[in-house]
Amino acid sequence: MIELKGLTKVYGKGRNTATALSQLDLSIRKGEIFGVIGHSGAGKSTLIRCINLLERPTQGEVWVDGVELTKLSRGQLQAQRRKIGMIFQHFNLLSSATVYDNIAFPLRLISTSRAAIDSKVNELLTLVGLEEHKDKYPAQLSGGQKQRVGVARALASDPDVLLCDEATSALDPQTTDSILRLLLDINKRFHLTIVLITHEMHVIQSICDRVAVIHGGGIVEQGDVAKVFLKPQHEITREFIRSETQNDGPLRAAIDAPHPESSQAVKITFLGQKTYESTLSHVVKETGVIFAILQGTISTIKDVPYGQLIVRFEGSAEAIRETIGKLTAQGLDVEVLD
Ligand code: ADP
């Protein structure tokens, strides 16, 4: 659906240049919710703005639905852009227009009939739950309501792709969740491809199918969210995940604490239905190993349950080895911690 090939963006000229993206390749599938996570300055905004050419890449190709956008004339590009909606961190609404008129705006630009506009805007107002607010001005709305107007406006021209530029970063956690649920709902309902950029792992974990981690203008890691989240390979990814979990200091101390028995700290990862099964207690019953729980999480990635437990097994070296072997044979991932 979206292919970025060798994307490079250099801002400025002469000595004052900044390379925001460097030879970046990325492939996004039709109908998926794809997240790009990175720290401030990593190149996220530049990347997402290159997808609809709000920012023109210095080099590289931008393919959306089989069309290479950088090669198009101005008129052709305008037509293609109608298939790509966008929402923004600070909503970018017209302050002097009502909710209704903000949503109608893109339709008026393409000379849609009054009746068609009315029908479409009312349908969108229902979709985002703002029917009662249609005559209000943006200043009279909460942040979450403003973003709902942004979503409705972005959907007015029936796009195939929705770009979300830090769309929940200005919202409180509860409102963030309601906007994320709305995005998930429209993704499912219209099979809309959604690309979002964020600096919050929580946003990725809640609604994305796949994720790319961007750092210094390049992708350092990408894949299914569960894989990247549960088995991060790059230090930057680990940092994002750590920032979402507990303080690691006491855990480290517990792992390192001297222990009289023969023991081994391990991290056990459960994914899907296995999260709720009693595999661990069956296995330790068989091997006679006992364990202390040092840290534990049971949560979901999108709709998929997962669990991650850090435990210290206590028993003979042989029994601990057997325990790890049996857990692995049952399909759990066991990482031995130093
Ligand atoms: P992010 O969205 O991850 O914070 P950006 O894409 O905004 O990152 O920026 C990537 C890099 O490009 C940063 O070093 C930033 O300073 C630089 N940059 C972004 N926009 C401009 C611009 N208009 N002019 C010059 N440098 C820019």
Residues whose N, C-alpha, C, O or C-beta is under 5 A from the ligand:
A	BS01	ADP	Y11 A18 A20 H39 S40 G41 A42 G43 K44 S45 T46 L47
